[in-house]
């Protein structure tokens, strides 16, 4: 059942005593210990691939390459030692230690981590409790339904927050851009009739929402065939994202999700992984292995990221997808026999451990529910919340069809506090190279010409912004080499909360950079898109010399022609310190571009 972990953990030792029923010799039936060893090794291999491809997430590493991160041996090289040890001896102790180190690394690096890092931390901490409380022969049995429930909620949340007016508008939607990217890249030119392209692009937003939420719902259902269908849909979704051309390819996200989907069909995964590392026994098995290797090697040619020869996430995801196909086939063939025979060598869990496991399950389901549905509603998270590419409007009022957002920034009693005050500002001019390389990160020119042509023919504005990527890179040493506004075009105006402006200014000052920044303070904290584009309560001009000298002037009534610029008061944002506290480990705000004549949030992530 969808919440079987809850009842199993509280059933006591009688219900969980070891069963040793012998299945038919024709049916491969891994023991419970086999399941843990298989998952541990899969996790170790894929974690190496993920961290190797995201070296900028390692604290102190200001590069894409491990060879340039010798100053951070504790975080990367120590994990490499643990991953190798797990491959040799996949024990509970080694897996627990490795998960704890990886979780700690992301906590230190937070808030500059992907949403998948938050997902990973929650899933690993839930597993960690089971690893510590259960014998090796009961870990997967006690973990599988909890992990499946948690990852189902993540998928549901990813689709749920896309139910807003901006994502659902096909003329600005990220969903439209993704479908156009795939069609323009992989569909034979001239074979797609215009009406089909129009239908595909027009339906892309709703189809994306239905697809993501369907995965979550199917994985939650008690029916094994339905869970299997959810697994297949997940594979299709992530592989499509994997091979989407730059700047929208996200192969390592799929590698992360595939690994945790082990718990949907652990027996089939274990058998499939054993086949991968064993010699083929038949000619068809040999042919499949040769074809898989050839396909994975070919998939590396789909790397489209500038400056990267091979994005190893693409062949890694290709291999996992092929293994996933074998997993589905094995589960279809043997699931009934496995269920009839029961778990092999299932260890007993009872007493205090049983009660603690039940509490662990309840805590993590409630925590994930809050993260998925509560954090953005209250305004505790924006970037790295469970809403990738969703266009959800967090500052200035909600654009969601059902839910409010950022209530703590709107309520009278909370917005007066340092953590939720400051209102909304519109950045109208900035000469700081540091800040311009950070926000708003217009990547429209990075889209291939054929993709832009298809979008424009459909009526899409063809704009896309990736501030999350710039935030995750962390170091200006990386960002300054990437395309960003540096003059020659009109300044890309955008809005941010006052709290985020304080953080931005503190970072620019730490870079000892001289710059001029101008912004408008918007009246109130909530308004429509016209308000975000044009409303102004006061204007501020900030000049900094890079050595601590600050000249801040404010025009308090900009519509009054007789009004003159005056020195900023102590309460003006540039004169306030950078925000601090636990909240700043989770909360980073999106900049929302102001595109003339467009009154929805453009594609942004």
Long-range contacts (C-beta under 8 A, 24 or more apart in sequence): 1-145, 1-222, 2-145, 2-148, 2-149, 2-220, 2-221, 2-222, 3-145, 3-149, 3-361, 4-145, 5-142, 5-143, 5-144, 5-145, 5-146, 5-149, 5-357, 5-361, 6-145, 6-358, 6-361, 6-362, 8-141, 8-142, 8-145, 9-142, 9-349, 9-354, 9-357, 9-358, 9-360, 9-361, 10-354, 10-355, 10-357, 10-358, 11-354, 12-350, 12-354, 13-348, 13-349, 13-350, 13-351, 13-354, 16-138, 16-346, 16-347, 16-348, 16-349, 16-350, 17-346, 17-348, 18-137, 18-345, 18-346, 18-347, 18-348, 19-342, 19-343, 19-344, 19-345, 19-346, 20-344, 20-345, 21-341, 21-342, 21-344, 22-341, 23-337, 23-338, 23-340, 23-341, 23-344, 24-337, 27-334, 27-337, 27-338, 27-341, 28-271, 28-274, 28-330, 28-334, 29-267, 29-334, 29-337, 29-338, 29-341, 29-344, 30-267, 30-270, 30-271, 30-274, 30-344, 31-137, 31-344, 31-345, 32-136, 32-137, 32-138, 32-139, 32-140, 32-141, 32-343, 32-344, 32-345, 32-346, 32-347, 33-136, 33-137, 33-345, 34-270, 34-274, 35-139, 35-140, 35-141, 35-266, 35-267, 35-270, 36-90, 36-92, 36-95, 36-136, 36-137, 36-139, 36-140, 37-90, 38-262, 38-266, 38-269, 38-270, 38-273, 38-274, 39-140, 39-262, 39-263, 39-266, 39-269, 39-270, 40-86, 40-90, 40-94, 40-95, 41-86, 41-87, 41-90, 41-273, 42-259, 42-262, 42-269, 42-273, 43-86, 43-95, 43-259, 44-82, 44-83, 44-84, 44-86, 44-87, 44-90, 44-98, 45-83, 45-87, 46-255, 46-256, 46-258, 46-259, 46-316, 46-320, 47-79, 47-83, 47-98, 47-102, 47-259, 48-79, 48-80, 48-83, 49-252, 49-255, 49-312, 49-313, 49-316, 50-252, 50-255, 50-256, 50-313, 51-76, 51-79, 51-102, 52-312, 53-251, 53-252, 53-311, 53-312, 53-313, 54-114, 54-252, 54-472, 56-472, 56-473, 56-474, 56-475, 56-478, 57-105, 57-106, 57-109, 57-112, 57-113, 57-114, 57-117, 57-472, 57-474, 58-105, 58-109, 59-105, 59-108, 59-109, 62-474, 62-475, 62-477, 62-478, 63-477, 63-478, 64-308, 64-478, 75-101, 75-105, 75-108, 79-105, 91-136, 92-131, 92-132, 92-136, 92-139, 95-131, 96-128, 96-131, 96-132, 99-124, 99-125, 99-127, 99-128, 99-131, 100-128, 103-128, 107-585, 109-474, 110-585, 110-586, 111-383, 111-384, 111-584, 111-585, 111-586, 111-587, 111-588, 112-471, 112-472, 112-474, 112-588, 113-384, 113-472, 114-253, 114-384, 114-468, 114-472, 115-384, 115-385, 115-386, 115-387, 115-388, 116-252, 116-253, 116-256, 116-257, 117-384, 118-371, 118-384, 118-386, 119-151, 119-154, 119-256, 119-386, 120-256, 122-150, 122-364, 122-367, 122-368, 122-371, 123-147, 123-150, 123-151, 123-260, 125-364, 126-150, 126-360, 126-361, 126-364, 129-356, 129-357, 129-360, 130-357, 130-360, 133-349, 133-353, 133-356, 133-357, 133-360, 134-347, 134-349, 134-353, 134-357, 135-347, 135-348, 135-349, 136-347, 137-345, 137-346, 137-347, 138-346, 138-347, 138-348, 138-349, 140-263, 140-266, 141-343, 141-346, 142-349, 142-357, 143-263, 144-263, 144-264, 144-266, 145-263, 146-360, 146-361, 146-364, 146-365, 147-260, 147-263, 148-219, 148-220, 148-227, 148-263, 148-264, 149-220, 149-365, 150-364, 150-365, 150-368, 151-219, 151-257, 151-260, 151-261, 152-215, 152-216, 152-217, 152-219, 152-220, 152-230, 153-216, 153-365, 153-368, 153-369, 153-372, 154-216, 154-368, 154-372, 154-386, 155-212, 155-213, 155-215, 155-216, 155-219, 155-234, 156-212, 156-213, 156-216, 156-217, 156-372, 157-216, 157-371, 157-372, 157-373, 157-386, 157-387, 158-212, 158-386, 158-387, 158-388, 158-390, 159-208, 159-209, 159-210, 159-211, 159-212, 159-213, 159-216, 160-209, 160-213, 160-372, 160-373, 161-376, 161-385, 161-386, 161-387, 161-390, 161-392, 161-400, 162-205, 162-208, 162-209, 162-212, 162-387, 162-389, 162-390, 162-391, 162-392, 163-209, 163-400, 163-401, 163-402, 164-390, 164-391, 164-392, 164-393, 164-398, 164-399, 164-400, 164-401, 165-399, 165-401, 165-600, 166-391, 166-392, 166-393, 166-399, 166-600, 166-601, 166-602, 167-205, 167-208, 167-209, 167-389, 167-390, 167-391, 167-392, 168-205, 168-206, 168-401, 169-205, 169-600, 170-201, 170-202, 170-203, 170-204, 170-205, 170-458, 170-459, 170-460, 171-458, 171-459, 171-460, 171-461, 172-391, 172-460, 172-461, 172-463, 172-598, 172-600, 172-601, 172-602, 172-603, 173-204, 173-205, 173-391, 173-460, 173-603, 174-389, 174-390, 174-391, 174-464, 174-603, 174-604, 174-605, 175-204, 175-205, 175-207, 175-208, 175-389, 176-201, 176-202, 176-204, 176-205, 176-455, 176-458, 176-460, 177-248, 177-447, 177-451, 177-455, 177-460, 177-464, 177-603, 178-204, 178-208, 178-240, 178-241, 178-244, 178-248, 178-389, 179-204, 180-451, 180-454, 180-455, 180-458, 180-460, 181-244, 181-245, 181-248, 181-447, 181-448, 181-451, 182-240, 182-243, 182-244, 183-454, 184-448, 184-450, 184-451, 184-453, 184-454, 185-244, 185-245, 185-448, 185-450, 185-451, 186-243, 197-454, 197-458, 198-458, 201-454, 201-455, 201-458, 201-460, 202-458, 211-237, 212-237, 219-264, 224-331, 224-335, 227-264, 227-265, 228-264, 228-265, 228-328, 228-331, 228-332, 230-264, 231-261, 231-264, 231-265, 231-324, 231-327, 231-328, 232-328, 234-258, 234-261, 235-321, 235-324, 235-325, 238-317, 238-321, 239-317, 239-318, 239-321, 242-313, 242-314, 242-317, 242-318, 243-299, 243-302, 243-314, 245-302, 245-304, 245-448, 245-451, 246-304, 246-305, 246-306, 246-446, 247-443, 247-446, 247-447, 247-464, 247-466, 247-469, 248-464, 249-302, 249-304, 249-305, 249-311, 249-314, 251-311, 251-313, 251-314, 251-316, 251-317, 252-313, 252-316, 252-317, 254-313, 254-317, 254-320, 255-313, 255-316, 255-317, 255-320, 258-317, 258-320, 258-321, 258-324, 259-320, 261-324, 265-327, 265-328, 265-330, 265-331, 265-335, 267-330, 267-331, 267-334, 267-335, 267-338, 268-327, 268-328, 268-330, 268-331, 268-334, 268-335, 269-323, 269-327, 271-330, 271-334, 272-323, 272-326, 272-327, 272-330, 273-323, 275-326, 276-323, 292-319, 292-322, 295-322, 296-322, 373-403, 375-586, 376-403, 376-405, 376-406, 377-403, 377-404, 377-405, 377-407, 378-406, 378-407, 378-408, 379-405, 379-406, 379-407, 379-408, 379-409, 379-410, 379-420, 379-587, 380-408, 380-583, 380-586, 380-587, 381-586, 381-587, 382-587, 382-588, 382-589, 382-590, 383-467, 383-468, 383-471, 383-588, 383-589, 383-590, 384-468, 384-586, 384-588, 388-605, 389-603, 389-604, 389-605, 390-605, 391-600, 391-601, 391-602, 391-603, 391-604, 393-592, 393-601, 394-589, 394-590, 395-424, 395-495, 395-496, 395-497, 395-589, 395-590, 395-592, 396-424, 396-495, 396-522, 396-525, 396-526, 396-527, 396-531, 396-532, 396-592, 397-525, 397-526, 397-527, 397-528, 399-600, 399-601, 409-497, 409-525, 410-525, 410-526, 415-525, 418-579, 418-581, 419-499, 419-579, 419-581, 419-583, 420-499, 421-498, 421-499, 422-497, 422-498, 422-499, 422-501, 422-502, 422-573, 423-497, 423-498, 423-521, 423-522, 423-524, 423-525, 424-495, 424-496, 424-497, 424-498, 424-521, 424-522, 424-525, 424-532, 425-495, 425-496, 425-497, 425-498, 425-501, 425-519, 425-520, 425-521, 425-522, 425-573, 426-493, 426-494, 426-495, 426-519, 426-520, 426-522, 426-532, 426-536, 426-594, 427-493, 427-494, 427-495, 427-496, 427-501, 427-517, 427-518, 427-519, 427-591, 428-491, 428-493, 428-518, 428-519, 428-520, 429-491, 429-516, 429-517, 429-518, 430-491, 430-515, 430-516, 430-517, 430-518, 431-515, 431-516, 431-517, 432-508, 432-513, 432-515, 432-517, 433-480, 433-486, 433-513, 433-515, 434-476, 434-480, 434-507, 434-508, 434-511, 434-513, 434-515, 435-504, 435-507, 435-508, 435-515, 435-517, 436-484, 436-485, 436-486, 437-470, 437-476, 437-479, 437-480, 437-482, 437-484, 438-467, 438-470, 438-471, 438-479, 438-504, 438-507, 439-467, 439-470, 439-494, 439-496, 439-504, 439-591, 440-465, 440-467, 440-492, 440-494, 440-591, 440-592, 440-593, 440-604, 441-465, 441-466, 441-467, 441-469, 441-470, 441-484, 442-485, 442-492, 442-593, 443-483, 445-483, 446-483, 461-595, 461-598, 461-602, 463-593, 463-595, 463-598, 463-602, 463-603, 464-602, 464-603, 464-604, 465-591, 465-593, 465-602, 465-603, 465-604, 465-605, 466-604, 466-605, 467-590, 467-591, 467-604, 467-605, 468-590, 468-605, 469-605, 471-588, 476-511, 492-593, 493-593, 493-594, 494-591, 494-592, 494-593, 494-594, 495-522, 495-532, 495-591, 495-592, 495-594, 496-589, 496-590, 496-591, 496-592, 497-589, 498-573, 499-579, 499-587, 499-589, 500-588, 500-589, 500-591, 501-573, 501-574, 502-573, 502-576, 502-577, 502-578, 502-579, 503-578, 503-579, 503-584, 503-588, 505-542, 505-573, 505-574, 505-578, 506-577, 506-578, 508-544, 509-544, 509-548, 512-546, 512-547, 513-544, 513-546, 514-544, 514-545, 514-546, 514-547, 515-543, 515-544, 515-546, 516-541, 516-542, 516-543, 516-544, 517-541, 517-542, 517-544, 517-574, 518-542, 520-558, 528-599, 529-599, 529-600, 529-601, 530-599, 532-592, 532-594, 533-594, 533-596, 533-599, 540-568, 540-572, 540-573, 540-574, 541-565, 542-574, 550-574, 550-575
